[in-house]
């Protein structure tokens, strides 16, 4: 199933220089937090796509955690 989400509506306030050019933006913290969450999710998707494209062998997550814990125990 594919979930398509609409682009978020943000309410920016622009800061301009003396010539009226936008130089900065102020966002409500709610909008900023939502954008940051979306960027983190996008980064996860990119990492997943890169891992799939690498076509490297993989192991189940439980097995990976067991291996990590065994390596920690050796230290």
PDB file of N, CA, C, O and CB in Angstrom:
ATOM      1  N   UNK A   1       0.835  -1.172   0.000  1.00  0.00           N
ATOM      2  CA  UNK A   1       0.000   0.000   0.000  1.00  0.00           C
ATOM      3  C   UNK A   1       0.888   1.247   0.000  1.00  0.00           C
ATOM      4  O   UNK A   1       1.853   1.324   0.760  1.00  0.00           O
ATOM      5  CB  UNK A   1      -0.954  -0.008   1.213  1.00  0.00           C
ATOM      6  N   UNK A   2       0.574   2.185  -0.821  1.00  0.00           N
ATOM      7  CA  UNK A   2       1.334   3.424  -0.916  1.00  0.00           C
ATOM      8  C   UNK A   2       0.562   4.524  -0.200  1.00  0.00           C
ATOM      9  O   UNK A   2      -0.629   4.727  -0.438  1.00  0.00           O
ATOM     10  CB  UNK A   2       1.606   3.808  -2.402  1.00  0.00           C
ATOM     11  N   UNK A   3       1.265   5.227   0.680  1.00  0.00           N
ATOM     12  CA  UNK A   3       0.661   6.337   1.410  1.00  0.00           C
ATOM     13  C   UNK A   3       1.233   7.628   0.841  1.00  0.00           C
ATOM     14  O   UNK A   3       2.441   7.852   0.903  1.00  0.00           O
ATOM     15  CB  UNK A   3       0.926   6.226   2.957  1.00  0.00           C
ATOM     16  N   UNK A   4       0.393   8.457   0.301  1.00  0.00           N
ATOM     17  CA  UNK A   4       0.830   9.736  -0.242  1.00  0.00           C
ATOM     18  C   UNK A   4       0.340  10.833   0.683  1.00  0.00           C
ATOM     19  O   UNK A   4      -0.850  10.934   0.982  1.00  0.00           O
ATOM     20  CB  UNK A   4       0.306   9.951  -1.696  1.00  0.00           C
ATOM     21  N   UNK A   5       1.272  11.647   1.126  1.00  0.00           N
ATOM     22  CA  UNK A   5       0.932  12.734   2.034  1.00  0.00           C
ATOM     23  C   UNK A   5       1.067  14.054   1.288  1.00  0.00           C
ATOM     24  O   UNK A   5       2.023  14.267   0.543  1.00  0.00           O
ATOM     25  CB  UNK A   5       1.836  12.714   3.299  1.00  0.00           C
ATOM     26  N   UNK A   6       0.121  14.913   1.496  1.00  0.00           N
ATOM     27  CA  UNK A   6       0.187  16.236   0.879  1.00  0.00           C
ATOM     28  C   UNK A   6       1.295  17.053   1.512  1.00  0.00           C
ATOM     29  O   UNK A   6       1.689  16.811   2.653  1.00  0.00           O
ATOM     30  CB  UNK A   6      -1.157  16.969   1.009  1.00  0.00           C
ATOM     31  N   UNK A   7       1.785  18.007   0.774  1.00  0.00           N
ATOM     32  CA  UNK A   7       2.806  18.900   1.294  1.00  0.00           C
ATOM     33  C   UNK A   7       2.227  19.688   2.470  1.00  0.00           C
ATOM     34  O   UNK A   7       1.067  20.098   2.447  1.00  0.00           O
ATOM     35  CB  UNK A   7       3.326  19.855   0.184  1.00  0.00           C
ATOM     36  N   UNK A   8       3.048  19.891   3.487  1.00  0.00           N
ATOM     37  CA  UNK A   8       2.594  20.610   4.671  1.00  0.00           C
ATOM     38  C   UNK A   8       2.391  22.086   4.363  1.00  0.00           C
ATOM     39  O   UNK A   8       3.141  22.688   3.594  1.00  0.00           O
ATOM     40  CB  UNK A   8       3.593  20.442   5.816  1.00  0.00           C
ATOM     41  N   UNK A   9       1.370  22.650   4.974  1.00  0.00           N
ATOM     42  CA  UNK A   9       1.156  24.097   4.872  1.00  0.00           C
ATOM     43  C   UNK A   9       1.978  24.748   5.976  1.00  0.00           C
ATOM     44  O   UNK A   9       1.815  24.424   7.152  1.00  0.00           O
ATOM     45  CB  UNK A   9      -0.378  24.478   4.991  1.00  0.00           C
ATOM     46  N   UNK A  10       2.844  25.650   5.601  1.00  0.00           N
ATOM     47  CA  UNK A  10       3.647  26.362   6.593  1.00  0.00           C
ATOM     48  C   UNK A  10       3.278  27.838   6.548  1.00  0.00           C
ATOM     49  O   UNK A  10       2.735  28.336   5.562  1.00  0.00           O
ATOM     50  CB  UNK A  10       5.175  26.162   6.336  1.00  0.00           C
ATOM     51  N   UNK A  11       3.581  28.507   7.622  1.00  0.00           N
ATOM     52  CA  UNK A  11       3.222  29.914   7.742  1.00  0.00           C
ATOM     53  C   UNK A  11       4.479  30.733   8.046  1.00  0.00           C
ATOM     54  O   UNK A  11       4.702  31.144   9.185  1.00  0.00           O
ATOM     55  CB  UNK A  11       2.146  30.119   8.846  1.00  0.00           C
ATOM     56  N   UNK A  12       5.295  30.965   7.015  1.00  0.00           N
ATOM     57  CA  UNK A  12       6.560  31.662   7.245  1.00  0.00           C
ATOM     58  C   UNK A  12       6.375  33.175   7.347  1.00  0.00           C
ATOM     59  O   UNK A  12       5.427  33.748   6.810  1.00  0.00           O
ATOM     60  CB  UNK A  12       7.540  31.341   6.130  1.00  0.00           C
ATOM     61  N   UNK A  13       7.297  33.786   8.042  1.00  0.00           N
ATOM     62  CA  UNK A  13       7.411  35.245   8.100  1.00  0.00           C
ATOM     63  C   UNK A  13       8.804  35.556   7.564  1.00  0.00           C
ATOM     64  O   UNK A  13       9.802  35.067   8.095  1.00  0.00           O
ATOM     65  CB  UNK A  13       7.188  35.822   9.586  1.00  0.00           C
ATOM     66  N   UNK A  14       8.869  36.356   6.529  1.00  0.00           N
ATOM     67  CA  UNK A  14      10.150  36.641   5.893  1.00  0.00           C
ATOM     68  C   UNK A  14      10.792  37.896   6.470  1.00  0.00           C
ATOM     69  O   UNK A  14      10.122  38.873   6.804  1.00  0.00           O
ATOM     70  CB  UNK A  14       9.970  36.794   4.389  1.00  0.00           C
ATOM     71  N   UNK A  15      12.092  37.831   6.571  1.00  0.00           N
ATOM     72  CA  UNK A  15      12.887  38.996   6.948  1.00  0.00           C
ATOM     73  C   UNK A  15      13.575  39.441   5.663  1.00  0.00           C
ATOM     74  O   UNK A  15      14.182  38.636   4.956  1.00  0.00           O
ATOM     75  CB  UNK A  15      13.937  38.670   8.118  1.00  0.00           C
ATOM     76  N   UNK A  16      13.472  40.722   5.376  1.00  0.00           N
ATOM     77  CA  UNK A  16      14.044  41.239   4.131  1.00  0.00           C
ATOM     78  C   UNK A  16      15.149  42.249   4.435  1.00  0.00           C
ATOM     79  O   UNK A  16      15.222  42.828   5.519  1.00  0.00           O
ATOM     80  CB  UNK A  16      12.947  41.890   3.256  1.00  0.00           C
ATOM     81  N   UNK A  17      16.006  42.433   3.429  1.00  0.00           N
ATOM     82  CA  UNK A  17      17.036  43.463   3.563  1.00  0.00           C
ATOM     83  C   UNK A  17      16.464  44.809   3.117  1.00  0.00           C
ATOM     84  O   UNK A  17      15.268  44.920   2.845  1.00  0.00           O
ATOM     85  CB  UNK A  17      18.304  43.097   2.728  1.00  0.00           C
ATOM     86  N   UNK A  18      17.309  45.817   3.045  1.00  0.00           N
ATOM     87  CA  UNK A  18      16.839  47.165   2.708  1.00  0.00           C
ATOM     88  C   UNK A  18      16.274  47.273   1.293  1.00  0.00           C
ATOM     89  O   UNK A  18      15.532  48.202   0.976  1.00  0.00           O
ATOM     90  CB  UNK A  18      17.968  48.150   2.867  1.00  0.00           C
ATOM     91  N   UNK A  19      16.642  46.292   0.436  1.00  0.00           N
ATOM     92  CA  UNK A  19      16.142  46.309  -0.945  1.00  0.00           C
ATOM     93  C   UNK A  19      14.902  45.433  -1.110  1.00  0.00           C
ATOM     94  O   UNK A  19      14.392  45.270  -2.218  1.00  0.00           O
ATOM     95  CB  UNK A  19      17.235  45.842  -1.909  1.00  0.00           C
ATOM     96  N   UNK A  20      14.423  44.874  -0.009  1.00  0.00           N
ATOM     97  CA  UNK A  20      13.216  44.053  -0.069  1.00  0.00           C
ATOM     98  C   UNK A  20      13.476  42.595  -0.423  1.00  0.00           C
ATOM     99  O   UNK A  20      12.532  41.827  -0.610  1.00  0.00           O
ATOM    100  CB  UNK A  20      12.273  44.633  -1.063  1.00  0.00           C
ATOM    101  N   UNK A  21      14.750  42.202  -0.517  1.00  0.00           N
ATOM    102  CA  UNK A  21      15.079  40.804  -0.832  1.00  0.00           C
ATOM    103  C   UNK A  21      14.949  39.949   0.420  1.00  0.00           C
ATOM    104  O   UNK A  21      15.401  40.335   1.498  1.00  0.00           O
ATOM    105  CB  UNK A  21      16.514  40.689  -1.417  1.00  0.00           C
ATOM    106  N   UNK A  22      14.335  38.801   0.271  1.00  0.00           N
ATOM    107  CA  UNK A  22      14.176  37.887   1.404  1.00  0.00           C
ATOM    108  C   UNK A  22      15.553  37.346   1.791  1.00  0.00           C
ATOM    109  O   UNK A  22      16.286  36.828   0.948  1.00  0.00           O
ATOM    110  CB  UNK A  22      13.189  36.715   1.054  1.00  0.00           C
ATOM    111  N   UNK A  23      15.892  37.473   3.066  1.00  0.00           N
ATOM    112  CA  UNK A  23      17.194  36.989   3.527  1.00  0.00           C
ATOM    113  C   UNK A  23      17.080  35.937   4.629  1.00  0.00           C
ATOM    114  O   UNK A  23      18.027  35.188   4.872  1.00  0.00           O
ATOM    115  CB  UNK A  23      18.023  38.150   4.024  1.00  0.00           C
ATOM    116  N   UNK A  24      15.948  35.879   5.283  1.00  0.00           N
ATOM    117  CA  UNK A  24      15.724  34.896   6.353  1.00  0.00           C
ATOM    118  C   UNK A  24      14.241  34.598   6.444  1.00  0.00           C
ATOM    119  O   UNK A  24      13.398  35.298   5.882  1.00  0.00           O
ATOM    120  CB  UNK A  24      16.265  35.410   7.721  1.00  0.00           C
ATOM    121  N   UNK A  25      13.956  33.533   7.174  1.00  0.00           N
ATOM    122  CA  UNK A  25      12.558  33.166   7.387  1.00  0.00           C
ATOM    123  C   UNK A  25      12.366  32.768   8.844  1.00  0.00           C
ATOM    124  O   UNK A  25      13.235  32.140   9.448  1.00  0.00           O
ATOM    125  CB  UNK A  25      12.130  32.009   6.437  1.00  0.00           C
ATOM    126  N   UNK A  26      11.236  33.136   9.390  1.00  0.00           N
ATOM    127  CA  UNK A  26      10.858  32.754  10.753  1.00  0.00           C
ATOM    128  C   UNK A  26       9.619  31.886  10.631  1.00  0.00           C
ATOM    129  O   UNK A  26       8.642  32.247   9.975  1.00  0.00           O
ATOM    130  CB  UNK A  26      10.596  34.016  11.677  1.00  0.00           C
ATOM    131  N   UNK A  27       9.686  30.719  11.287  1.00  0.00           N
ATOM    132  CA  UNK A  27       8.566  29.777  11.247  1.00  0.00           C
ATOM    133  C   UNK A  27       8.056  29.522  12.654  1.00  0.00           C
ATOM    134  O   UNK A  27       8.825  29.553  13.614  1.00  0.00           O
ATOM    135  CB  UNK A  27       8.984  28.450  10.579  1.00  0.00           C
ATOM    136  N   UNK A  28       6.760  29.270  12.777  1.00  0.00           N
ATOM    137  CA  UNK A  28       6.269  28.794  14.072  1.00  0.00           C
ATOM    138  C   UNK A  28       6.979  27.471  14.394  1.00  0.00           C
ATOM    139  O   UNK A  28       7.251  26.676  13.494  1.00  0.00           O
ATOM    140  CB  UNK A  28       4.698  28.610  14.057  1.00  0.00           C
ATOM    141  N   UNK A  29       7.275  27.242  15.663  1.00  0.00           N
ATOM    142  CA  UNK A  29       8.015  26.051  16.065  1.00  0.00           C
ATOM    143  C   UNK A  29       7.303  24.775  15.618  1.00  0.00           C
ATOM    144  O   UNK A  29       7.955  23.782  15.293  1.00  0.00           O
ATOM    145  CB  UNK A  29       8.210  26.038  17.578  1.00  0.00           C
ATOM    146  N   UNK A  30       5.983  24.797  15.600  1.00  0.00           N
ATOM    147  CA  UNK A  30       5.209  23.632  15.151  1.00  0.00           C
ATOM    148  C   UNK A  30       5.542  23.299  13.692  1.00  0.00           C
ATOM    149  O   UNK A  30       5.719  22.131  13.348  1.00  0.00           O
ATOM    150  CB  UNK A  30       3.686  23.895  15.310  1.00  0.00           C
ATOM    151  N   UNK A  31       5.625  24.315  12.842  1.00  0.00           N
ATOM    152  CA  UNK A  31       5.978  24.107  11.437  1.00  0.00           C
ATOM    153  C   UNK A  31       7.420  23.620  11.312  1.00  0.00           C
ATOM    154  O   UNK A  31       7.708  22.701  10.545  1.00  0.00           O
ATOM    155  CB  UNK A  31       5.782  25.406  10.631  1.00  0.00           C
ATOM    156  N   UNK A  32       8.326  24.244  12.072  1.00  0.00           N
ATOM    157  CA  UNK A  32       9.730  23.846  12.034  1.00  0.00           C
ATOM    158  C   UNK A  32       9.887  22.387  12.443  1.00  0.00           C
ATOM    159  O   UNK A  32      10.573  21.625  11.763  1.00  0.00           O
ATOM    160  CB  UNK A  32      10.569  24.747  12.948  1.00  0.00           C
ATOM    161  N   UNK A  33       9.257  21.990  13.550  1.00  0.00           N
ATOM    162  CA  UNK A  33       9.347  20.611  14.020  1.00  0.00           C
ATOM    163  C   UNK A  33       8.811  19.634  12.983  1.00  0.00           C
ATOM    164  O   UNK A  33       9.397  18.573  12.768  1.00  0.00           O
ATOM    165  CB  UNK A  33       8.588  20.448  15.330  1.00  0.00           C
ATOM    166  N   UNK A  34       7.707  19.980  12.343  1.00  0.00           N
ATOM    167  CA  UNK A  34       7.118  19.106  11.318  1.00  0.00           C
ATOM    168  C   UNK A  34       8.060  18.970  10.130  1.00  0.00           C
ATOM    169  O   UNK A  34       8.218  17.877   9.586  1.00  0.00           O
ATOM    170  CB  UNK A  34       5.750  19.653  10.852  1.00  0.00           C
ATOM    171  N   UNK A  35       8.684  20.066   9.724  1.00  0.00           N
ATOM    172  CA  UNK A  35       9.635  20.021   8.604  1.00  0.00           C
ATOM    173  C   UNK A  35      10.830  19.148   8.969  1.00  0.00           C
ATOM    174  O   UNK A  35      11.289  18.352   8.151  1.00  0.00           O
ATOM    175  CB  UNK A  35      10.107  21.449   8.221  1.00  0.00           C
ATOM    176  N   UNK A  36      11.336  19.292  10.186  1.00  0.00           N
ATOM    177  CA  UNK A  36      12.484  18.490  10.620  1.00  0.00           C
ATOM    178  C   UNK A  36      12.136  17.003  10.635  1.00  0.00           C
ATOM    179  O   UNK A  36      12.956  16.176  10.236  1.00  0.00           O
ATOM    180  CB  UNK A  36      12.955  18.937  12.015  1.00  0.00           C
ATOM    181  N   UNK A  37      10.942  16.656  11.087  1.00  0.00           N
ATOM    182  CA  UNK A  37      10.500  15.258  11.070  1.00  0.00           C
ATOM    183  C   UNK A  37      10.450  14.734   9.640  1.00  0.00           C
ATOM    184  O   UNK A  37      10.900  13.621   9.366  1.00  0.00           O
ATOM    185  CB  UNK A  37       9.118  15.115  11.738  1.00  0.00           C
ATOM    186  N   UNK A  38       9.904  15.533   8.735  1.00  0.00           N
ATOM    187  CA  UNK A  38       9.829  15.128   7.331  1.00  0.00           C
ATOM    188  C   UNK A  38      11.228  14.924   6.741  1.00  0.00           C
ATOM    189  O   UNK A  38      11.455  13.973   5.994  1.00  0.00           O
ATOM    190  CB  UNK A  38       9.056  16.179   6.515  1.00  0.00           C
ATOM    191  N   UNK A  39      12.154  15.807   7.072  1.00  0.00           N
ATOM    192  CA  UNK A  39      13.531  15.675   6.567  1.00  0.00           C
ATOM    193  C   UNK A  39      14.206  14.417   7.107  1.00  0.00           C
ATOM    194  O   UNK A  39      14.932  13.742   6.379  1.00  0.00           O
ATOM    195  CB  UNK A  39      14.359  16.913   6.946  1.00  0.00           C
ATOM    196  N   UNK A  40      13.973  14.103   8.371  1.00  0.00           N
ATOM    197  CA  UNK A  40      14.538  12.881   8.944  1.00  0.00           C
ATOM    198  C   UNK A  40      13.969  11.651   8.252  1.00  0.00           C
ATOM    199  O   UNK A  40      14.697  10.701   7.965  1.00  0.00           O
ATOM    200  CB  UNK A  40      14.263  12.813  10.454  1.00  0.00           C
ATOM    201  N   UNK A  41      12.669  11.670   7.986  1.00  0.00           N
ATOM    202  CA  UNK A  41      12.043  10.544   7.294  1.00  0.00           C
ATOM    203  C   UNK A  41      12.596  10.417   5.871  1.00  0.00           C
ATOM    204  O   UNK A  41      12.864   9.310   5.405  1.00  0.00           O
ATOM    205  CB  UNK A  41      10.505  10.715   7.260  1.00  0.00           C
ATOM    206  N   UNK A  42      12.764  11.534   5.194  1.00  0.00           N
ATOM    207  CA  UNK A  42      13.323  11.514   3.845  1.00  0.00           C
ATOM    208  C   UNK A  42      14.743  10.956   3.861  1.00  0.00           C
ATOM    209  O   UNK A  42      15.119  10.193   2.971  1.00  0.00           O
ATOM    210  CB  UNK A  42      13.311  12.926   3.236  1.00  0.00           C
ATOM    211  N   UNK A  43      15.538  11.334   4.871  1.00  0.00           N
ATOM    212  CA  UNK A  43      16.891  10.814   4.991  1.00  0.00           C
ATOM    213  C   UNK A  43      16.860   9.303   5.195  1.00  0.00           C
ATOM    214  O   UNK A  43      17.660   8.583   4.598  1.00  0.00           O
ATOM    215  CB  UNK A  43      17.632  11.498   6.150  1.00  0.00           C
ATOM    216  N   UNK A  44      15.942   8.816   6.035  1.00  0.00           N
ATOM    217  CA  UNK A  44      15.797   7.371   6.239  1.00  0.00           C
ATOM    218  C   UNK A  44      15.442   6.668   4.941  1.00  0.00           C
ATOM    219  O   UNK A  44      15.971   5.594   4.655  1.00  0.00           O
ATOM    220  CB  UNK A  44      14.730   7.082   7.295  1.00  0.00           C
ATOM    221  N   UNK A  45      14.561   7.254   4.158  1.00  0.00           N
ATOM    222  CA  UNK A  45      14.159   6.662   2.882  1.00  0.00           C
ATOM    223  C   UNK A  45      15.351   6.594   1.931  1.00  0.00           C
ATOM    224  O   UNK A  45      15.553   5.587   1.252  1.00  0.00           O
ATOM    225  CB  UNK A  45      13.009   7.473   2.245  1.00  0.00           C
ATOM    226  N   UNK A  46      16.141   7.671   1.884  1.00  0.00           N
ATOM    227  CA  UNK A  46      17.333   7.685   1.022  1.00  0.00           C
ATOM    228  C   UNK A  46      18.329   6.615   1.447  1.00  0.00           C
ATOM    229  O   UNK A  46      18.901   5.925   0.604  1.00  0.00           O
ATOM    230  CB  UNK A  46      18.005   9.068   1.054  1.00  0.00           C
ATOM    231  N   UNK A  47      18.539   6.475   2.767  1.00  0.00           N
ATOM    232  CA  UNK A  47      19.458   5.446   3.257  1.00  0.00           C
ATOM    233  C   UNK A  47      18.951   4.045   2.923  1.00  0.00           C
ATOM    234  O   UNK A  47      19.730   3.174   2.534  1.00  0.00           O
ATOM    235  CB  UNK A  47      19.654   5.585   4.770  1.00  0.00           C
ATOM    236  N   UNK A  48      17.653   3.832   3.075  1.00  0.00           N
ATOM    237  CA  UNK A  48      17.063   2.540   2.734  1.00  0.00           C
ATOM    238  C   UNK A  48      17.240   2.240   1.253  1.00  0.00           C
ATOM    239  O   UNK A  48      17.634   1.137   0.875  1.00  0.00           O
ATOM    240  CB  UNK A  48      15.576   2.512   3.105  1.00  0.00           C
ATOM    241  N   UNK A  49      16.943   3.237   0.413  1.00  0.00           N
ATOM    242  CA  UNK A  49      17.090   3.043  -1.035  1.00  0.00           C
ATOM    243  C   UNK A  49      18.539   2.731  -1.408  1.00  0.00           C
ATOM    244  O   UNK A  49      18.792   1.884  -2.264  1.00  0.00           O
ATOM    245  CB  UNK A  49      16.612   4.293  -1.792  1.00  0.00           C
ATOM    246  N   UNK A  50      19.487   3.411  -0.769  1.00  0.00           N
ATOM    247  CA  UNK A  50      20.907   3.162  -1.050  1.00  0.00           C
ATOM    248  C   UNK A  50      21.305   1.758  -0.613  1.00  0.00           C
ATOM    249  O   UNK A  50      22.056   1.075  -1.309  1.00  0.00           O
ATOM    250  CB  UNK A  50      21.791   4.207  -0.342  1.00  0.00           C
ATOM    251  N   UNK A  51      20.800   1.328   0.544  1.00  0.00           N
ATOM    252  CA  UNK A  51      21.114  -0.017   1.025  1.00  0.00           C
ATOM    253  C   UNK A  51      20.539  -1.074   0.094  1.00  0.00           C
ATOM    254  O   UNK A  51      21.201  -2.070  -0.202  1.00  0.00           O
ATOM    255  CB  UNK A  51      20.578  -0.219   2.445  1.00  0.00           C
ATOM    256  N   UNK A  52      19.309  -0.863  -0.368  1.00  0.00           N
ATOM    257  CA  UNK A  52      18.695  -1.816  -1.304  1.00  0.00           C
ATOM    258  C   UNK A  52      19.474  -1.856  -2.618  1.00  0.00           C
ATOM    259  O   UNK A  52      19.692  -2.929  -3.181  1.00  0.00           O
ATOM    260  CB  UNK A  52      17.216  -1.440  -1.571  1.00  0.00           C
ATOM    261  N   UNK A  53      19.892  -0.689  -3.104  1.00  0.00           N
ATOM    262  CA  UNK A  53      20.619  -0.612  -4.378  1.00  0.00           C
ATOM    263  C   UNK A  53      21.983  -1.284  -4.272  1.00  0.00           C
ATOM    264  O   UNK A  53      22.490  -1.805  -5.265  1.00  0.00           O
ATOM    265  CB  UNK A  53      20.789   0.852  -4.812  1.00  0.00           C
ATOM    266  N   UNK A  54      22.589  -1.280  -3.075  1.00  0.00           N
ATOM    267  CA  UNK A  54      23.902  -1.904  -2.888  1.00  0.00           C
ATOM    268  C   UNK A  54      23.816  -3.420  -3.013  1.00  0.00           C
ATOM    269  O   UNK A  54      24.812  -4.086  -3.298  1.00  0.00           O
ATOM    270  CB  UNK A  54      24.485  -1.524  -1.524  1.00  0.00           C
ATOM    271  N   UNK A  55      22.622  -3.957  -2.798  1.00  0.00           N
ATOM    272  CA  UNK A  55      22.373  -5.388  -2.959  1.00  0.00           C
ATOM    273  C   UNK A  55      23.371  -6.240  -2.170  1.00  0.00           C
ATOM    274  O   UNK A  55      23.839  -7.266  -2.662  1.00  0.00           O
ATOM    275  CB  UNK A  55      22.429  -5.762  -4.433  1.00  0.00           C
ATOM    276  N   UNK A  56      23.691  -5.816  -0.957  1.00  0.00           N
ATOM    277  CA  UNK A  56      24.609  -6.554  -0.100  1.00  0.00           C
ATOM    278  C   UNK A  56      23.842  -7.599   0.702  1.00  0.00           C
ATOM    279  O   UNK A  56      22.639  -7.455   0.916  1.00  0.00           O
ATOM    280  CB  UNK A  56      25.366  -5.596   0.842  1.00  0.00           C
ATOM    281  N   UNK A  57      24.525  -8.642   1.144  1.00  0.00           N
ATOM    282  CA  UNK A  57      23.837  -9.642   1.961  1.00  0.00           C
ATOM    283  C   UNK A  57      23.373  -9.011   3.277  1.00  0.00           C
ATOM    284  O   UNK A  57      23.996  -8.083   3.793  1.00  0.00           O
ATOM    285  CB  UNK A  57      24.763 -10.859   2.237  1.00  0.00           C
ATOM    286  N   UNK A  58      22.286  -9.528   3.796  1.00  0.00           N
ATOM    287  CA  UNK A  58      21.747  -8.984   5.047  1.00  0.00           C
ATOM    288  C   UNK A  58      21.409 -10.122   6.000  1.00  0.00           C
ATOM    289  O   UNK A  58      21.341 -11.288   5.614  1.00  0.00           O
ATOM    290  CB  UNK A  58      20.493  -8.114   4.780  1.00  0.00           C
ATOM    291  N   UNK A  59      21.200  -9.744   7.259  1.00  0.00           N
ATOM    292  CA  UNK A  59      20.802 -10.713   8.274  1.00  0.00           C
ATOM    293  C   UNK A  59      19.612 -10.129   9.032  1.00  0.00           C
ATOM    294  O   UNK A  59      19.425  -8.913   9.049  1.00  0.00           O
ATOM    295  CB  UNK A  59      21.991 -11.051   9.247  1.00  0.00           C
ATOM    296  N   UNK A  60      18.810 -10.987   9.659  1.00  0.00           N
ATOM    297  CA  UNK A  60      17.674 -10.489  10.438  1.00  0.00           C
ATOM    298  C   UNK A  60      18.143  -9.575  11.570  1.00  0.00           C
ATOM    299  O   UNK A  60      19.242  -9.745  12.099  1.00  0.00           O
ATOM    300  CB  UNK A  60      16.861 -11.662  11.009  1.00  0.00           C
ATOM    301  N   UNK A  61      17.321  -8.627  11.929  1.00  0.00           N
ATOM    302  CA  UNK A  61      17.688  -7.626  12.933  1.00  0.00           C
ATOM    303  C   UNK A  61      18.008  -8.268  14.281  1.00  0.00           C
ATOM    304  O   UNK A  61      18.928  -7.817  14.962  1.00  0.00           O
ATOM    305  CB  UNK A  61      16.563  -6.610  13.098  1.00  0.00           C
ATOM    306  N   UNK A  62      17.286  -9.292  14.682  1.00  0.00           N
ATOM    307  CA  UNK A  62      17.558  -9.961  15.964  1.00  0.00           C
ATOM    308  C   UNK A  62      18.957 -10.564  15.968  1.00  0.00           C
ATOM    309  O   UNK A  62      19.675 -10.489  16.965  1.00  0.00           O
ATOM    310  CB  UNK A  62      16.507 -11.061  16.240  1.00  0.00           C
ATOM    311  N   UNK A  63      19.331 -11.155  14.853  1.00  0.00           N
ATOM    312  CA  UNK A  63      20.667 -11.733  14.731  1.00  0.00           C
ATOM    313  C   UNK A  63      21.737 -10.638  14.772  1.00  0.00           C
ATOM    314  O   UNK A  63      22.796 -10.820  15.372  1.00  0.00           O
ATOM    315  CB  UNK A  63      20.785 -12.545  13.428  1.00  0.00           C
ATOM    316  N   UNK A  64      21.454  -9.512  14.136  1.00  0.00           N
ATOM    317  CA  UNK A  64      22.397  -8.391  14.148  1.00  0.00           C
ATOM    318  C   UNK A  64      22.589  -7.882  15.574  1.00  0.00           C
ATOM    319  O   UNK A  64      23.720  -7.627  15.987  1.00  0.00           O
ATOM    320  CB  UNK A  64      21.900  -7.248  13.230  1.00  0.00           C
ATOM    321  N   UNK A  65      21.511  -7.732  16.326  1.00  0.00           N
ATOM    322  CA  UNK A  65      21.620  -7.274  17.711  1.00  0.00           C
ATOM    323  C   UNK A  65      22.408  -8.270  18.560  1.00  0.00           C
ATOM    324  O   UNK A  65      23.200  -7.871  19.413  1.00  0.00           O
ATOM    325  CB  UNK A  65      20.224  -7.057  18.313  1.00  0.00           C
ATOM    326  N   UNK A  66      22.191  -9.564  18.327  1.00  0.00           N
ATOM    327  CA  UNK A  66      22.955 -10.579  19.062  1.00  0.00           C
ATOM    328  C   UNK A  66      24.450 -10.442  18.774  1.00  0.00           C
ATOM    329  O   UNK A  66      25.270 -10.522  19.689  1.00  0.00           O
ATOM    330  CB  UNK A  66      22.469 -11.998  18.690  1.00  0.00           C
ATOM    331  N   UNK A  67      24.803 -10.238  17.511  1.00  0.00           N
ATOM    332  CA  UNK A  67      26.212 -10.065  17.144  1.00  0.00           C
ATOM    333  C   UNK A  67      26.807  -8.821  17.807  1.00  0.00           C
ATOM    334  O   UNK A  67      27.938  -8.850  18.292  1.00  0.00           O
ATOM    335  CB  UNK A  67      26.359  -9.967  15.616  1.00  0.00           C
ATOM    336  N   UNK A  68      26.055  -7.754  17.825  1.00  0.00           N
ATOM    337  CA  UNK A  68      26.534  -6.513  18.448  1.00  0.00           C
ATOM    338  C   UNK A  68      26.764  -6.732  19.938  1.00  0.00           C
ATOM    339  O   UNK A  68      27.783  -6.303  20.480  1.00  0.00           O
ATOM    340  CB  UNK A  68      25.524  -5.357  18.225  1.00  0.00           C
ATOM    341  N   UNK A  69      25.829  -7.392  20.596  1.00  0.00           N
ATOM    342  CA  UNK A  69      25.967  -7.640  22.030  1.00  0.00           C
ATOM    343  C   UNK A  69      27.164  -8.558  22.325  1.00  0.00           C
ATOM    344  O   UNK A  69      27.845  -8.381  23.335  1.00  0.00           O
ATOM    345  CB  UNK A  69      24.673  -8.262  22.586  1.00  0.00           C
ATOM    346  N   UNK A  70      27.413  -9.519  21.463  1.00  0.00           N
ATOM    347  CA  UNK A  70      28.581 -10.404  21.649  1.00  0.00           C
ATOM    348  C   UNK A  70      29.865  -9.605  21.495  1.00  0.00           C
ATOM    349  O   UNK A  70      30.816  -9.829  22.244  1.00  0.00           O
ATOM    350  CB  UNK A  70      28.557 -11.582  20.632  1.00  0.00           C
ATOM    351  N   UNK A  71      29.917  -8.681  20.545  1.00  0.00           N
ATOM    352  CA  UNK A  71      31.108  -7.849  20.370  1.00  0.00           C
ATOM    353  C   UNK A  71      31.316  -6.941  21.585  1.00  0.00           C
ATOM    354  O   UNK A  71      32.450  -6.736  22.016  1.00  0.00           O
ATOM    355  CB  UNK A  71      30.990  -7.002  19.083  1.00  0.00           C
ATOM    356  N   UNK A  72      30.248  -6.408  22.127  1.00  0.00           N
ATOM    357  CA  UNK A  72      30.348  -5.562  23.325  1.00  0.00           C
ATOM    358  C   UNK A  72      30.863  -6.358  24.527  1.00  0.00           C
ATOM    359  O   UNK A  72      31.652  -5.855  25.327  1.00  0.00           O
ATOM    360  CB  UNK A  72      28.976  -4.941  23.656  1.00  0.00           C
ATOM    361  N   UNK A  73      30.407  -7.600  24.639  1.00  0.00           N
ATOM    362  CA  UNK A  73      30.801  -8.445  25.771  1.00  0.00           C
ATOM    363  C   UNK A  73      32.286  -8.779  25.719  1.00  0.00           C
ATOM    364  O   UNK A  73      32.905  -8.999  26.760  1.00  0.00           O
ATOM    365  CB  UNK A  73      29.976  -9.735  25.789  1.00  0.00           C
ATOM    366  N   UNK A  74      32.863  -8.821  24.525  1.00  0.00           N
ATOM    367  CA  UNK A  74      34.286  -9.137  24.377  1.00  0.00           C
ATOM    368  C   UNK A  74      35.178  -7.989  24.833  1.00  0.00           C
ATOM    369  O   UNK A  74      36.347  -8.210  25.150  1.00  0.00           O
ATOM    370  CB  UNK A  74      34.596  -9.483  22.930  1.00  0.00           C
ATOM    371  N   UNK A  75      34.652  -6.771  24.873  1.00  0.00           N
ATOM    372  CA  UNK A  75      35.482  -5.605  25.224  1.00  0.00           C
ATOM    373  C   UNK A  75      35.719  -5.508  26.665  1.00  0.00           C
ATOM    374  O   UNK A  75      36.396  -4.585  27.119  1.00  0.00           O
ATOM    375  CB  UNK A  75      34.865  -4.346  24.759  1.00  0.00           C
TER     376      UNK A  75
END
